[in-house]
Amino acid sequence: MAGFGGLLLAIGFIAAIYWFIMARKAGKIKNVPFRKPSEIQQQGPASADAKGQVSCEGQVQGQPLIAPASGQQCLYWEFELVRQWEKSSTDSSGNRTTSSGSTSVNTEKLGTVFTLTDGTGGVAIDCTKKPDSDLKTSHSSEIRIGMLLPGELMFGNLRTQVPHLPGGENVKGFKGVEKIVPFQAGQTLFALGKLSQGQYGPTLGDMGWSSLMLSDKGREATLGSAVKGAKIGMITTIASSAIGAILLTVGLLTATPASATATAAPDASASGAVPADSAAGAGTTTAGTAAPVHAALPVKPTTVTSAKPAGSAAAPATTAAPATTAKASTPVVKTPVVIPKKK
């Protein structure tokens, strides 16, 4: 139960990060000035806020890029090469285990500068860096590796060299994933970024700590999606944290009695204590712990010699007193044996 509670707390922490990101995005869309592309072109820096940020919405114009693997037209593309591997290890007991996973080898990215226009004027959009946008997966494929390692890898239209392989891994294959911001002539995009003066005139680009925001949903739909995401993140954070804290607390409390039982006092026989009835029979008294038992001292026999008539062989007559075992706490008393003389 405690473990499940900890898992819910971890989920709550991740949800809190998502909540923060989406709430920040929604707040930025609400607070940053929203202008027409022609207004930004005419007013320049005066159209932005104190941080130099402004947003606009317009139709796309410009020369698109061609994605290397899929061959699709786009405004931005990235291609990630992933290595899939297996590893074997042996523990101190000689047990052999095999684990598998994947590692990103490298990611190539490329973007372009295009224009958003409202028919009267336009503003340049610098998309050479990765934007904050819903990227579309345009290509994904895997290449399995057998006994022989090929010299090249082919993912759609993209041909690439086999990367360096580290030691200690059994490479099973490679995976290539391509994602793009699609381009369609005349499509409408919403953009939010920092305004600067570039070679194409007033240009929107990334905002330092934040990326350029691009969306084909329009401003209102993008804002609604961010608000919805923030609400989902908030609810998930509160619910997961509350339930997780309760389960974790209950689990720790219920685990405490079990630990106390496991550390109970050892058995009397294991500690060397003498049972009460045995102690009573031995003449010793026990109080919680066994009293030391002293060895009984034997009583030496007493020899008495009686006189015999002359001429007759002296025959020693010995009478041994019966040996008695004294109690551990009783002193030994010698009792003389008296034999009457013959008349």
C-alpha positions in Angstrom: 0.0 0.0 0.0 2.8 2.4 0.9 4.5 1.6 -2.5 1.3 2.4 -4.4 1.0 5.6 -2.4 4.5 6.6 -3.4 3.7 6.0 -7.0 0.7 8.2 -6.9 2.8 11.0 -5.3 5.3 10.7 -8.2 2.4 10.9 -10.7 1.2 14.0 -8.9 4.6 15.6 -9.1 4.8 15.0 -12.9 1.2 16.3 -13.3 2.2 19.4 -11.3 5.0 20.2 -13.8 2.5 19.7 -16.7 0.0 21.9 -14.9 2.6 24.7 -14.5 3.7 24.5 -18.2 0.1 24.6 -19.6 -1.0 27.3 -17.2 2.0 29.4 -18.1 1.2 28.9 -21.8 -2.4 29.9 -21.4 -1.5 33.0 -19.4 1.0 34.0 -22.1 -1.6 33.7 -24.9 -4.0 35.8 -22.9 -1.7 38.5 -21.8 0.6 39.0 -24.9 -0.9 41.6 -27.4 -2.6 40.0 -30.4 -2.1 42.0 -33.6 -2.7 41.6 -37.3 0.4 40.9 -39.3 0.0 44.3 -41.1 -0.2 46.1 -37.8 3.0 44.6 -36.6 4.7 45.5 -39.9 3.5 49.1 -39.6 4.0 49.7 -35.9 7.1 47.7 -35.3 8.3 47.4 -31.7 5.4 49.6 -30.5 3.0 46.7 -31.3 4.7 44.4 -28.7 4.5 44.5 -24.9 7.3 45.6 -22.5 9.1 42.3 -23.0 9.0 42.7 -26.8 6.5 39.8 -27.2 3.5 39.9 -29.6 1.2 37.4 -31.3 -0.5 37.3 -34.7 -2.4 35.0 -37.0 -2.3 34.9 -40.8 -1.8 32.9 -44.0 1.6 31.2 -44.7 3.8 32.4 -47.6 7.3 31.3 -48.4 9.5 28.5 -49.7 9.0 25.2 -47.8 11.6 22.7 -46.8 11.6 19.0 -47.9 11.8 16.5 -45.1 14.7 14.1 -45.7 13.0 10.7 -44.9 9.4 11.3 -46.0 9.9 13.9 -48.7 7.0 16.0 -47.4 6.9 19.8 -47.6 7.3 21.4 -44.2 8.4 24.5 -42.3 10.5 22.6 -39.8 11.7 19.0 -39.5 13.8 16.9 -37.1 15.1 13.3 -37.5 16.1 11.2 -34.5 18.2 8.1 -34.8 17.8 5.6 -32.0 19.9 2.5 -31.2 18.2 -0.5 -29.8 20.4 -2.8 -27.6 20.6 -5.7 -25.2 23.0 -6.1 -22.2 23.9 -9.2 -20.2 25.3 -9.1 -16.7 26.1 -11.6 -14.0 25.6 -10.9 -10.3 27.8 -12.2 -7.4 25.7 -15.4 -7.1 26.4 -16.3 -10.7 22.9 -15.5 -11.9 22.9 -14.1 -15.5 20.3 -11.5 -16.5 19.6 -9.7 -19.8 18.2 -6.2 -20.1 17.1 -4.3 -23.2 16.6 -0.7 -24.0 17.2 2.1 -26.5 19.5 5.1 -26.7 19.2 8.3 -28.8 22.2 8.5 -31.1 21.7 11.9 -32.6 18.9 14.3 -33.7 19.2 16.5 -36.8 17.0 19.6 -37.1 16.3 22.2 -39.7 13.8 25.1 -40.0 13.0 28.0 -42.3 11.9 31.6 -42.3 8.4 32.2 -43.7 5.8 35.0 -43.7 2.4 35.3 -42.1 0.2 37.8 -44.0 -3.3 39.2 -43.7 -3.4 40.3 -47.3 -2.4 43.9 -46.5 1.0 43.3 -44.9 3.0 40.6 -43.3 5.5 39.7 -40.6 8.4 37.2 -40.9 8.5 34.1 -38.7 11.9 32.6 -37.8 11.3 28.9 -37.4 15.0 27.9 -37.6 14.9 26.7 -34.0 12.5 24.0 -32.7 9.1 25.7 -32.1 6.6 25.0 -29.4 4.2 23.2 -31.7 2.4 19.9 -32.2 4.8 18.1 -34.4 3.5 15.5 -36.8 5.3 12.2 -37.2 5.9 11.9 -40.9 8.2 8.8 -40.9 9.1 5.9 -38.5 10.9 2.7 -39.4 13.2 0.1 -37.8 16.2 -1.7 -39.2 17.1 -5.0 -37.5 20.8 -6.0 -37.3 21.9 -9.6 -37.7 25.3 -11.2 -37.7 26.7 -8.7 -40.2 26.6 -5.0 -39.6 25.7 -3.0 -42.7 27.8 0.0 -43.8 24.7 2.3 -44.3 21.2 2.6 -42.9 18.2 3.6 -45.1 15.1 5.3 -43.6 12.7 6.2 -46.3 14.6 8.6 -48.6 17.3 9.2 -45.9 20.6 7.4 -46.2 23.0 7.6 -43.2 26.2 6.0 -42.0 26.1 3.4 -39.2 27.1 5.3 -36.0 29.9 4.3 -33.7 28.8 1.3 -31.5 29.9 1.3 -27.9 31.4 -1.8 -26.2 29.4 -4.0 -23.8 26.1 -3.7 -25.9 24.6 -6.2 -28.3 23.0 -3.9 -30.9 19.7 -5.4 -32.1 18.7 -2.6 -34.5 18.2 1.0 -35.3 15.0 3.2 -35.4 14.5 6.4 -37.3 11.7 8.9 -36.4 11.0 12.0 -38.4 8.7 14.8 -37.2 7.6 18.0 -39.0 5.6 21.2 -39.0 3.6 20.6 -42.2 3.4 23.2 -44.9 0.3 23.9 -47.0 0.0 26.9 -49.2 -2.5 29.4 -47.9 -2.9 27.6 -44.5 -3.5 29.7 -41.4 -1.1 29.7 -38.5 -1.1 31.3 -35.1 2.4 32.6 -33.9 3.6 34.1 -30.7 7.2 35.2 -30.1 9.6 38.0 -29.4 9.7 40.7 -32.0 13.0 41.8 -33.5 14.3 43.6 -36.6 15.7 41.0 -39.0 16.8 40.9 -42.6 13.2 40.4 -43.7 11.9 43.3 -41.6 9.9 42.8 -38.3 10.5 39.1 -37.3 8.9 36.9 -34.6 11.3 34.3 -33.1 12.0 32.4 -29.9 11.8 34.2 -26.6 15.0 33.1 -24.9 13.7 30.7 -22.2 10.6 30.0 -24.3 10.3 28.7 -27.8 8.4 30.3 -30.7 4.8 29.2 -30.4 3.2 27.9 -33.5 -0.3 26.4 -34.0 -2.5 25.6 -36.9 -5.6 25.6 -34.6 -5.8 29.4 -34.4 -5.5 31.6 -31.3 -8.8 30.8 -29.6 -8.5 27.0 -30.1 -4.8 27.1 -28.9 -5.8 29.0 -25.8 -8.7 26.7 -25.1 -6.4 23.7 -25.4 -3.9 25.2 -23.0 -6.6 26.0 -20.4 -8.0 22.5 -20.7 -4.5 21.0 -20.2 -3.9 23.2 -17.2 -7.2 22.0 -15.6 -6.4 18.4 -16.3 -3.0 18.9 -14.7 -4.5 20.6 -11.7 -7.1 17.9 -11.0 -4.5 15.1 -11.5 -2.0 16.8 -9.2 -4.5 17.3 -6.4 -6.2 13.9 -6.7 -2.9 11.9 -7.0 -1.2 13.8 -4.2 -4.1 13.5 -1.8 -4.8 9.8 -2.4 -1.1 9.0 -2.5 -0.4 10.8 0.8 -3.3 8.9 2.5 -2.2 5.5 1.2 1.4 6.2 2.1 0.5 7.2 5.7 -1.8 4.2 6.2 0.8 1.9 4.8 3.5 3.2 7.1 1.2 3.0 10.1 0.1 -0.6 9.4 3.7 -1.7 8.8 4.8 -0.5 12.3 3.0 -3.3 14.3 4.4 -5.9 12.0 7.9 -4.6 12.7 7.3 -4.7 16.4 6.1 -8.3 16.3 9.1 -9.3 14.3 11.4 -8.0 17.1 9.6 -9.7 20.0 11.6 -11.1 23.0 13.4 -14.4 22.4 12.1 -17.7 23.7 13.0 -18.7 27.2 14.7 -21.8 26.0 16.9 -19.8 23.7 18.1 -17.5 26.4 19.0 -20.3 28.8 16.4 -19.6 31.4 15.3 -22.5 33.6 11.6 -23.3 33.7 9.9 -22.5 37.0 9.0 -26.1 37.8 12.5 -27.4 37.0 13.9 -24.6 39.2 11.7 -25.6 42.1 12.7 -29.2 41.8 16.4 -28.2 42.0 15.9 -26.2 45.1 16.7 -22.9 43.4 14.5 -19.8 43.0 14.2 -18.0 39.7 13.0 -14.4 39.3 12.9 -13.4 35.7 16.3 -14.9 35.1 17.9 -18.2 36.2 20.0 -18.1 39.4 23.4 -19.7 39.0 23.5 -23.4 40.1 26.6 -24.5 42.1 27.8 -28.1 42.0 27.0 -30.3 45.0 30.0 -31.2 47.2 30.2 -35.0 48.1 30.5 -36.0 51.8 33.7 -37.8 52.5 33.1 -41.3 54.2 34.0 -41.6 57.9 36.1 -44.6 58.9 35.9 -46.0 62.5 38.3 -48.9 63.7 37.1 -51.1 66.5 39.4 -53.2 68.9 39.7 -56.9 68.3 40.7 -59.7 70.8 44.4 -60.6 70.9 45.6 -63.2 68.5 43.0 -62.6 66.1 43.7 -60.7 62.8 42.8 -57.2 62.9 40.2 -56.7 60.4 39.3 -53.2 59.7 35.7 -52.7 59.9 34.7 -49.7 58.0 31.3 -48.4 57.6 30.8 -45.8 55.0 28.3 -43.2 55.7 25.8 -42.9 53.0 26.7 -40.3 50.6 24.2 -37.5 50.4 24.1 -34.7 47.9 23.7 -31.4 49.6 21.5 -28.8 48.2 23.2 -25.9 46.4 22.4 -23.5 49.2 22.8 -26.0 52.2 26.2 -26.4 53.9 27.7 -29.9 54.2 27.6 -31.4 57.8 29.7 -34.5 58.7 27.8 -36.9 61.0 30.0 -39.3 63.0 29.1 -43.0 63.2 29.3 -44.5 66.7 29.9 -48.3 67.1 29.5 -49.7 70.6 32.5 -51.7 72.0 32.1 -55.4 72.7 32.1 -56.4 76.3 
